């Protein structure tokens, strides 16, 4: 197990470029299974979740060629069907949440797939009903194998269908799209997730020969085709990294330039930070965060306390609520953080309270933060990262704290952030990795 030793109180300066989007990478990597021809993907981040999925694709039989830093060619000409039924395949799927999106493309390509319950962040129940019901709507069947602790799907002749999703699940939408592109007839998906990464998946598939319309809306129409061909694709910048860097600059009172931030696809994220009083300037596709000693949380127009809540796109991504919560601890004013979409993502705040933050955890979904207005620094602490986003929030807190903090189990952070300590140290942070 690795740990970060973080000496707080150092200001950042300079510029940083966000990595390619992790969540998009997991979707488009699964899509390479839909064709026997070569798919080239650029701007892939060198992080654990992406590397583990690439390793899993190679085990399935996909030829993987590294062309340059972050650029890979994938050719799924010959899939190893024996391996797809092996215990090792199920074991690897169980360790990676993004592997759930293998179901759609493998079912479309092979007509059957056996799949173990996926792993990932420990942030409460994350049901798979939307994924499974989507496959059933297309004509597939599934059953649970008690001996293998896995699901068996079969769908030799998938047929297009109309479906209204019970939730706008991002990975569920992606899975259904990938199963539909080779199905017979037309598929209509209403209440589809429409975040930029799903749009990117649709653009890649259309470049491969799929016929998907309504991209960017919550109503997708997919005309099934006989086969797909190769294509090239470049990932968007990771919006969660962009938000994390905004938070780091704000809480440390630093001036920072975030280069090539993909502003058009950030949605409401910059405004969410602005509501906490953080100044953000736009220069071309760069975001510039000026140094601020103080930032004041807005109130609603009627004077009531501000509530920041997550919601499906174009609402605020739940992946940044942990960062916003930490940033609010040093703001002037109070804010209610409402985490609606996951059950356990706020439980890390007890570590922040130990650091001197004034936070009232109302229930598993809501926390009230009373900001210090930088009149009192957070104190050093020893912490353990329970998931990617709580881990980066702990790192941000430690960077602003007085003294030296320790964060254990940082492989969780490595799952989502590429070489984060080296990149931040180049900006003036003081972070040491300890094995």
TABELNOR-V438500 format. One record per helix or strand of 2 or more residues. SS is the DSSP state (2 for helix, 1 for strand). FROM is the first residue (numbers start at 1). LEN is the number of residues. If there is no record, write none. Layout:
BEGIN
ss={SS;SS}
from={FROM;FROM}
len={LEN;LEN}
END
This chain:
BEGIN
ss={1;1;2;1;2;1;1;2;2;2;1;2;1;1;1;2;1;2;1;1;1;2;1;2;2;1;1;1;2;1;2;1;1;1;2;1;2;2;1}
from={3;15;22;38;48;63;71;83;87;97;112;129;141;150;162;170;186;196;211;219;231;239;256;263;269;281;286;306;318;334;349;358;366;382;388;404;411;420;431}
len={5;3;13;5;13;6;5;3;8;14;5;9;5;5;3;11;5;12;3;5;4;13;4;3;6;3;4;4;11;5;6;6;5;3;13;5;4;6;4}
END
